[in-house]
Amino acid sequence: MVKQGKKASAKKLTTGLLAAVMVAGLAGCGGGNGENNAASTDTSSFNKEGLPIVSEPVTLKVLTVRWGSMGDTFTQNQWLKDLETNTNVKIDWQVMSSNDWGEQKSIMLASGTLPDVVIGDQTFSDSDIVNNLSYFRPLDEYIDQYMPNLKAAMEETPDMKKISTFPDGKIYSLPTRLPSRPKSSRQPVINKTWLEKLGLKVPDTIDELYNVMKAFKEQDPNGNGKADEIPYIEVSNDLISPFGIADLNNNNMLVKDGKAVYYPTSEEYKEGLKWENKLYTEGLLDKELFTQDDTMRSAKFQNPDAPVVGFSYQWTPDAVFGKWGEQYVTIPPIAGPDGKRYTIGNPNGMNLARNEFLITSSCKTPEIAARWADQFYTDEASIQNFWGAIGTVIQKNDDGTYTLMDPPAGTSADAWYWEQSLRDFGPKYVSPAFEKNIVLSTESGDGLKLQLDKLGSEYVTEPFPNVMYTAEEFEELPTLTTDIDSYVNTMRAQFISKGNIDEGWDAYVKQLNDMGLDKLLKIRTEAYSRYTSVK
């Protein structure tokens, strides 16, 4: 035991030292060798318009984080290579793995040693930025003076400015608008093979869904002679979306009639819980609903011997079911007790994000970094940084349309796009008009999702937006949300599995109020008010 403890301590120390060394290597213009330093601080060759951006080469250190072991293959994207040639801005890419980034980030923020530029909203969160504002440059004046592409994009899509404006009214990070994104997020998916075998039609209402789930449970639709069918196995609130609970960002907030609403105390949520309790009591929900982890859940979705899951909510039906994927189809949203349908998503499209590009205070040539970033905010640049370069991944056709080439044998389309581009991360803007020129296959990937989106897009509800909080609010939120969310989740599990919802409701709401729900709602609503007031 003592030896293991010493070994663990030594490993931790080694990891910490390695992270510190790596962070030191990320130093921006204030660090690095003399040659890079001189190149980065010399603005005498800077051109305010046109290309190249600088007459003499300048190097920027650019940090980004990639998922797991994805690596830095995207840096070989031909558009990025051409950008270096055309702008004279050379990029020293510092690509980190998300596996190690947590510790590296802590060291970096503690030391204040940052590169010139940070790309991708997975690198620094809102709270990272708000609590370390002195590390990042306000970008408003650079947008006005040096970023005509982004400025035009913000005028065409005002929400880009809304999501990027911090509580002090300034912009510290730049947004993205991704191409070919749906309005719907997770949509209802059902085993069509089971429906056909049992002679059932696609359910349209919650009553019809109940009857279908009951048949799935009792009539052995997978035909293996075992009572192993589980109509529904997921713990999310998707199942009560027919009751108007369409929570895109999983923050227990909705927008109704232009007002921010906390739904776990609403009548709609209460009625949804009663319905789920009925399903649970009759064995139509997985008995391990609240105890299984993602690995256990995935094993059920992909059970090797026979499909066992009947109904689900997914991005696309081929996403999780493994070899049984062809048995599942996406269906229109289920109508609720009020006869209305609700789809989780965003009626303006699920395509906007902030914190995709930051210029740090360490950077001595922010105007060069700003002009470099602005090159990303054109239609062709954006699609090449989302899928891959024209000529490699994208085919530009004579009629002005763009199509995606087939990936190499043995590689999925999505994996190929991540290999060839920044994909979801980094600055982009594809205008709504240009999107009409992008022709995607409806058989898989992004094109399939857009096709399925047509089933539910007209029913998408307005989500509580990705609002920004002040440093003081960020200080209060963790305690409030940890305690309150934990209690809500505990009581949700209890109400669904044991019932007594009417009897226990008042005490449940009182406990939430005693835990500081009013303070939490004040923070949320004030942040929402700031968001909606940005012009």
matplotlib code that plots the C-alpha trace (Angstrom):
import matplotlib.pyplot as plt

x = [0.0, 2.8, 4.6, 1.4, 0.9, 4.4, 4.1, 0.8, 2.3, 5.3, 3.1, 1.0, 4.1, 5.5, 2.2, 2.1, 5.6, 4.9, 1.8, 3.8, 6.4, 3.8, 2.0, 5.3, 5.7, 2.4, 3.6, 2.4, 4.4, 5.9, 7.6, 9.3, 12.5, 13.8, 13.0, 9.3, 9.2, 10.6, 8.3, 5.2, 5.8, 6.8, 3.7, 5.5, 4.6, 0.9, -1.7, -5.1, -6.8, -6.2, -3.7, -1.2, -2.1, 1.6, 4.4, 6.9, 6.1, 4.6, 4.1, 1.0, 0.9, -2.6, -4.0, -6.9, -8.2, -9.3, -11.4, -9.5, -6.9, -8.0, -4.7, -3.6, -4.4, -6.8, -3.7, -3.0, -6.3, -5.4, -7.4, -5.4, -2.2, -3.3, -4.3, -0.7, 0.6, -1.9, -1.7, 1.9, 0.7, 2.4, 0.7, 2.5, -0.4, -0.5, -3.0, -4.0, -6.1, -9.2, -7.9, -5.2, -6.6, -8.2, -4.9, -3.1, -5.8, -5.6, -1.8, -2.2, -4.8, -2.9, 0.3, -1.2, 1.0, -1.2, -0.6, -1.6, -4.9, -7.3, -9.7, -12.7, -15.4, -14.2, -10.9, -12.2, -15.7, -17.7, -16.5, -12.9, -13.1, -15.2, -13.1, -9.9, -10.9, -7.6, -6.1, -8.2, -8.6, -11.9, -12.5, -15.1, -12.7, -10.9, -14.3, -15.1, -11.7, -10.4, -13.2, -15.7, -16.7, -17.7, -19.3, -21.5, -22.3, -23.4, -25.7, -27.3, -27.6, -28.0, -28.0, -24.3, -23.7, -26.1, -24.4, -21.0, -21.7, -20.4, -22.1, -19.9, -21.3, -18.0, -17.1, -14.1, -14.8, -16.0, -19.0, -19.6, -22.6, -22.3, -23.6, -26.4, -27.5, -31.0, -33.6, -34.4, -32.2, -33.2, -36.3, -38.5, -37.2, -39.0, -38.4, -40.4, -39.7, -41.5, -44.5, -44.9, -44.6, -47.3, -49.5, -49.3, -49.2, -46.7, -47.9, -49.2, -50.4, -49.2, -52.1, -51.1, -47.5, -48.5, -50.4, -47.4, -45.0, -47.3, -47.5, -43.7, -43.4, -45.9, -45.9, -42.3, -41.7, -38.0, -39.2, -36.6, -39.1, -37.9, -39.6, -36.5, -38.0, -37.6, -39.8, -37.8, -34.4, -33.3, -33.2, -33.5, -36.6, -37.1, -40.0, -42.1, -41.5, -45.2, -46.1, -44.2, -41.0, -38.5, -35.2, -32.4, -29.6, -30.5, -30.7, -34.3, -35.3, -37.8, -39.0, -42.7, -44.4, -41.0, -40.4, -37.8, -39.6, -38.2, -40.2, -39.5, -42.2, -44.7, -48.0, -46.8, -43.8, -45.9, -48.3, -45.4, -44.1, -47.5, -47.4, -43.9, -44.9, -47.7, -45.2, -42.7, -45.3, -46.4, -42.8, -42.7, -39.6, -36.3, -36.1, -32.4, -33.4, -31.8, -28.9, -27.3, -24.4, -23.8, -21.9, -24.8, -27.3, -25.2, -25.0, -28.8, -29.1, -26.6, -27.6, -25.8, -28.4, -31.6, -32.8, -34.4, -35.2, -38.4, -38.5, -36.0, -35.0, -31.9, -30.1, -30.5, -31.8, -28.4, -26.6, -26.7, -28.3, -25.3, -26.2, -29.9, -29.9, -31.9, -34.8, -35.3, -36.9, -37.5, -41.1, -43.0, -43.2, -45.8, -48.9, -49.4, -52.5, -53.2, -53.1, -49.9, -46.5, -43.2, -39.7, -36.5, -34.2, -34.0, -36.4, -33.5, -31.3, -28.8, -25.9, -24.6, -21.9, -19.5, -15.9, -14.7, -11.9, -10.1, -7.1, -5.1, -3.5, -0.2, -0.6, 1.3, -0.2, -4.0, -4.8, -3.0, -4.8, -8.1, -7.6, -6.5, -9.6, -11.8, -10.6, -12.6, -15.9, -16.7, -19.0, -16.3, -13.8, -16.4, -17.5, -13.9, -13.3, -16.4, -16.0, -12.6, -11.0, -12.4, -10.8, -10.2, -13.5, -15.8, -16.5, -17.3, -19.7, -20.1, -23.7, -22.5, -23.4, -21.1, -21.2, -19.3, -17.1, -17.2, -14.8, -12.0, -13.0, -13.3, -13.7, -17.0, -18.0, -18.1, -14.7, -13.3, -14.7, -13.1, -9.8, -9.9, -11.2, -11.8, -15.3, -17.6, -14.9, -13.4, -14.8, -17.2, -20.2, -22.3, -25.0, -28.6, -28.6, -25.4, -26.6, -29.0, -26.0, -24.8, -26.1, -25.8, -26.7, -29.7, -28.4, -26.2, -24.5, -25.5, -27.8, -29.7, -30.3, -31.6, -34.0, -35.3, -35.5, -38.4, -40.5, -40.3, -38.9, -42.2, -42.8, -39.5, -39.9, -37.8, -35.1, -33.7, -30.7, -27.0, -26.9, -23.8, -23.2, -21.1, -18.2, -20.4, -23.1, -20.7, -19.5, -23.0, -24.3, -22.3, -23.6, -27.2, -27.3, -25.5, -27.9, -31.1, -30.4, -29.4, -32.7, -34.8, -33.1, -33.6, -37.2, -37.8, -36.5, -38.7, -41.8, -41.4, -40.5, -42.8, -45.5, -47.3, -46.8, -49.8, -49.2, -45.6, -45.7, -46.1, -43.3, -41.1, -41.7, -41.2, -37.9, -36.7, -37.7, -35.8, -32.7, -32.6, -34.7, -35.7, -32.0, -31.3, -34.2, -33.1, -29.7, -31.2, -33.8, -31.3, -28.9, -31.8, -32.8, -29.2, -29.2, -32.4, -31.4, -28.3, -29.0]
y = [0.0, 2.4, 1.7, 2.3, 5.6, 6.7, 5.6, 7.5, 10.6, 10.4, 10.0, 13.0, 15.1, 14.0, 14.8, 18.2, 19.0, 17.9, 20.0, 23.0, 22.5, 22.2, 25.4, 27.2, 26.3, 28.0, 31.5, 34.1, 37.0, 37.7, 34.2, 32.0, 32.6, 35.9, 35.3, 34.7, 37.4, 40.0, 38.8, 38.9, 42.4, 44.1, 45.8, 48.1, 45.8, 45.5, 46.2, 47.3, 46.0, 43.5, 40.6, 39.8, 41.0, 41.7, 42.3, 40.4, 37.0, 37.1, 34.0, 33.6, 30.9, 29.4, 27.0, 24.7, 21.5, 18.4, 15.5, 12.5, 11.3, 13.3, 15.0, 17.8, 16.4, 19.3, 21.6, 20.1, 21.4, 23.0, 26.1, 26.7, 26.2, 28.6, 31.1, 31.1, 31.8, 34.5, 36.4, 35.9, 35.0, 31.8, 29.7, 27.8, 25.4, 24.2, 21.3, 19.8, 16.7, 17.0, 14.1, 16.3, 19.7, 20.1, 20.1, 22.0, 24.7, 25.2, 25.7, 28.1, 30.3, 30.2, 31.3, 33.8, 32.3, 32.2, 32.0, 34.8, 33.2, 30.6, 28.7, 26.7, 27.0, 23.7, 25.4, 28.1, 28.2, 31.3, 31.2, 30.7, 33.9, 36.0, 35.2, 36.0, 38.9, 40.6, 37.8, 38.5, 41.6, 43.3, 42.9, 45.6, 48.1, 45.4, 44.2, 47.7, 48.5, 45.2, 42.6, 43.6, 40.0, 39.4, 42.8, 42.0, 38.6, 40.2, 42.6, 39.8, 37.5, 39.7, 36.8, 36.4, 39.7, 38.8, 35.6, 37.2, 40.2, 39.9, 41.4, 44.6, 45.2, 44.2, 41.3, 39.2, 36.1, 35.7, 33.6, 31.0, 30.1, 26.6, 25.4, 23.0, 22.7, 21.5, 23.2, 20.0, 18.3, 14.9, 13.5, 10.5, 7.2, 3.9, 0.3, 0.1, -3.6, -4.2, -2.0, -4.0, -7.4, -6.4, -4.7, -1.3, 2.1, 4.8, 6.4, 10.0, 10.8, 10.0, 7.5, 5.8, 5.7, 4.1, 1.4, 0.7, 0.5, -1.9, -4.1, -3.9, -5.1, -7.9, -9.4, -10.4, -8.3, -9.3, -12.9, -14.6, -16.1, -14.0, -11.2, -9.0, -6.1, -2.7, 0.0, 2.9, 3.1, 6.8, 9.1, 12.4, 14.6, 14.0, 11.6, 14.4, 16.8, 16.2, 18.1, 21.1, 20.4, 20.9, 21.7, 22.1, 23.1, 20.9, 23.8, 23.3, 26.6, 27.4, 30.5, 31.0, 34.1, 35.9, 35.2, 32.9, 30.0, 27.4, 24.3, 21.8, 23.6, 23.9, 22.1, 20.7, 19.1, 17.7, 16.1, 14.7, 13.0, 11.4, 10.0, 8.7, 7.1, 5.3, 3.9, 3.0, 1.2, -0.9, -1.9, 0.2, 2.1, 0.4, -0.5, 0.5, 4.0, 5.9, 3.5, 2.6, 4.5, 5.3, 2.0, -0.1, 1.9, 1.5, -2.2, -2.4, -0.3, -2.6, -5.9, -8.5, -11.2, -9.2, -5.6, -5.0, -1.2, -0.1, 3.7, 6.5, 10.1, 10.5, 12.8, 10.3, 6.7, 5.3, 6.9, 4.3, 1.0, -0.6, -3.4, -3.0, 0.6, -0.2, -1.3, 2.2, 5.3, 8.8, 9.8, 13.1, 14.5, 12.9, 15.1, 15.9, 16.2, 19.6, 18.2, 20.3, 19.0, 20.2, 19.5, 20.2, 22.5, 26.1, 27.7, 29.8, 26.7, 25.0, 26.7, 29.5, 29.4, 31.8, 31.6, 30.3, 32.8, 34.8, 37.2, 37.2, 40.1, 38.4, 39.1, 42.2, 42.3, 41.9, 43.8, 41.0, 38.3, 40.1, 40.4, 36.7, 35.6, 37.7, 35.5, 32.6, 34.5, 33.9, 31.2, 29.2, 29.5, 28.4, 25.2, 24.2, 24.6, 22.6, 19.7, 20.0, 21.7, 22.1, 19.5, 17.2, 16.8, 19.3, 19.3, 22.7, 22.2, 24.3, 25.2, 27.0, 24.1, 22.3, 18.5, 16.3, 13.6, 10.0, 9.3, 6.8, 3.2, 2.1, 5.7, 7.2, 10.5, 12.3, 10.9, 12.1, 15.6, 15.9, 14.7, 17.2, 20.4, 22.3, 20.9, 22.3, 24.6, 27.9, 31.0, 30.5, 32.1, 30.5, 32.9, 31.5, 32.3, 30.4, 27.3, 26.7, 25.9, 23.1, 19.7, 16.9, 13.2, 12.3, 8.8, 9.7, 12.3, 16.0, 15.5, 12.7, 14.9, 17.8, 15.4, 14.1, 17.6, 18.3, 16.0, 18.2, 21.6, 23.4, 22.3, 23.5, 25.7, 28.6, 27.5, 29.4, 30.8, 30.4, 33.5, 35.0, 35.5, 38.0, 37.0, 37.5, 35.3, 32.6, 32.6, 32.0, 29.6, 26.5, 26.2, 27.0, 24.7, 21.8, 21.7, 22.5, 20.4, 17.4, 17.7, 18.1, 14.9, 13.0, 13.9, 13.2, 9.7, 9.3, 10.6, 8.4, 5.2, 5.6, 8.0, 10.1, 13.2, 15.1, 14.3, 15.4, 18.3, 21.2, 20.0, 19.5, 23.1, 24.5, 22.7, 24.2, 27.7, 27.0, 26.0, 29.4, 28.9, 32.6, 33.6, 31.2, 32.5, 36.1, 35.3, 33.5, 36.1, 39.0, 37.3, 36.6, 40.3, 41.4, 38.9, 40.2, 43.8, 43.6, 45.4]
z = [0.0, 0.9, -2.4, -4.4, -2.6, -3.4, -7.0, -7.4, -5.8, -8.1, -11.1, -10.1, -9.6, -13.0, -14.7, -13.1, -14.1, -17.7, -17.8, -16.5, -19.2, -21.9, -20.7, -20.7, -24.3, -25.1, -24.1, -26.5, -27.8, -24.4, -24.5, -27.0, -28.8, -29.9, -33.6, -32.9, -30.4, -32.8, -35.7, -33.5, -32.1, -35.4, -36.9, -39.3, -42.2, -41.2, -43.9, -42.7, -45.8, -48.5, -48.5, -47.3, -43.8, -43.2, -45.8, -43.6, -42.0, -38.5, -36.3, -34.0, -31.3, -31.5, -28.9, -29.4, -27.7, -29.6, -28.2, -27.0, -29.4, -32.5, -32.9, -35.2, -38.6, -39.3, -39.5, -42.9, -44.2, -47.6, -46.9, -43.7, -45.6, -48.3, -45.6, -44.3, -47.8, -48.6, -45.3, -44.4, -40.9, -39.8, -37.2, -34.4, -33.6, -30.0, -30.0, -26.7, -26.0, -23.9, -21.8, -20.3, -20.8, -17.3, -15.5, -18.1, -18.1, -14.4, -14.5, -17.5, -15.8, -12.5, -14.2, -16.7, -19.4, -22.5, -26.3, -28.7, -29.7, -28.4, -30.7, -29.8, -27.0, -25.5, -24.5, -22.1, -20.6, -19.8, -16.2, -17.2, -19.2, -16.9, -13.9, -15.8, -18.0, -17.7, -19.7, -22.7, -24.9, -25.5, -29.3, -30.1, -31.6, -33.6, -35.0, -36.1, -37.6, -38.9, -39.2, -42.0, -42.6, -39.0, -38.7, -41.7, -40.2, -36.9, -38.8, -40.8, -37.7, -34.6, -32.2, -32.9, -31.1, -28.4, -27.4, -27.6, -25.4, -21.8, -18.8, -19.0, -22.5, -24.3, -26.6, -25.5, -27.6, -31.1, -32.2, -34.9, -37.1, -38.3, -41.7, -42.4, -38.8, -37.9, -35.7, -33.9, -31.4, -30.1, -31.9, -31.1, -32.6, -32.6, -33.6, -36.9, -37.3, -34.0, -35.0, -38.3, -36.6, -34.1, -36.6, -34.9, -36.4, -35.5, -32.2, -32.5, -29.0, -25.5, -25.2, -28.4, -27.3, -24.0, -25.9, -28.2, -25.2, -23.5, -26.6, -26.9, -23.3, -23.4, -27.0, -27.6, -30.8, -31.1, -31.3, -29.1, -26.7, -23.8, -21.9, -22.4, -24.2, -22.5, -24.1, -22.8, -21.0, -20.8, -17.7, -19.6, -19.6, -23.3, -22.6, -21.1, -24.0, -25.1, -21.9, -23.1, -21.2, -24.1, -22.3, -24.9, -22.5, -19.5, -17.1, -16.0, -17.7, -20.5, -22.2, -22.2, -23.6, -23.6, -19.9, -18.2, -16.4, -14.0, -15.0, -12.2, -10.2, -13.0, -13.5, -16.8, -15.2, -12.4, -14.9, -16.9, -13.7, -13.1, -16.6, -16.2, -12.8, -14.6, -17.2, -14.5, -12.4, -15.3, -16.2, -19.4, -18.2, -17.4, -13.7, -13.8, -15.1, -12.3, -11.5, -14.8, -16.4, -20.1, -20.6, -19.3, -21.3, -24.5, -23.9, -24.0, -27.1, -28.8, -27.2, -29.4, -29.5, -30.3, -30.1, -26.7, -26.7, -28.3, -28.1, -27.6, -28.3, -30.5, -32.9, -35.7, -35.6, -36.7, -33.7, -31.0, -32.0, -33.6, -36.0, -35.2, -36.5, -39.6, -37.5, -36.1, -37.6, -36.5, -36.2, -35.7, -32.2, -29.9, -29.2, -25.5, -23.3, -24.8, -28.3, -29.1, -30.1, -28.8, -30.2, -28.3, -30.3, -31.4, -34.0, -35.3, -35.8, -33.6, -35.1, -32.8, -30.2, -28.5, -27.2, -30.5, -30.9, -28.2, -28.5, -25.3, -23.5, -24.2, -27.9, -29.0, -32.4, -31.8, -35.1, -37.0, -35.1, -35.7, -39.4, -39.5, -37.7, -40.1, -43.0, -41.5, -41.6, -45.3, -46.7, -48.5, -45.6, -43.2, -45.0, -45.5, -41.7, -40.9, -43.3, -45.1, -48.0, -51.4, -53.6, -50.6, -48.9, -50.7, -54.4, -55.9, -58.9, -62.0, -61.1, -57.9, -55.5, -53.1, -52.4, -50.0, -51.3, -50.0, -47.1, -47.5, -47.1, -43.5, -42.2, -41.2, -42.7, -39.3, -38.3, -41.7, -41.2, -37.7, -39.2, -42.0, -40.3, -37.1, -37.4, -34.6, -33.2, -34.4, -36.0, -38.9, -40.7, -43.4, -44.5, -44.8, -48.5, -49.1, -47.2, -50.1, -52.3, -50.0, -51.2, -48.7, -49.0, -47.0, -46.3, -43.4, -41.3, -41.5, -44.5, -42.8, -39.8, -41.9, -43.6, -40.3, -39.0, -41.3, -39.1, -36.1, -37.0, -37.0, -33.4, -32.0, -28.9, -28.0, -25.5, -22.6, -24.3, -23.6, -21.4, -19.9, -16.1, -14.1, -12.0, -8.9, -10.4, -11.3, -7.7, -6.4, -9.1, -8.3, -4.8, -5.8, -8.8, -7.1, -4.2, -6.1, -9.1, -6.9, -5.0, -8.1, -9.6, -6.4, -6.1, -9.8, -9.3, -6.2, -7.8, -10.9, -9.1, -6.0, -6.9, -4.2, -6.4, -5.4, -1.7, -1.8, -4.2, -1.8, 0.5, -2.6, -3.8, -0.2, 0.1, -3.2, -2.0, 1.3, -0.7, -2.5, -5.6, -5.6, -5.7, -8.5, -10.5, -9.9, -11.3, -14.3, -15.2, -14.8, -17.2, -19.6, -19.4, -20.3, -23.2, -24.7, -24.3, -26.5, -29.8]

ax = plt.figure().add_subplot(projection="3d")
ax.plot(x, y, z, "-o")
ax.set_aspect("equal")
plt.show()
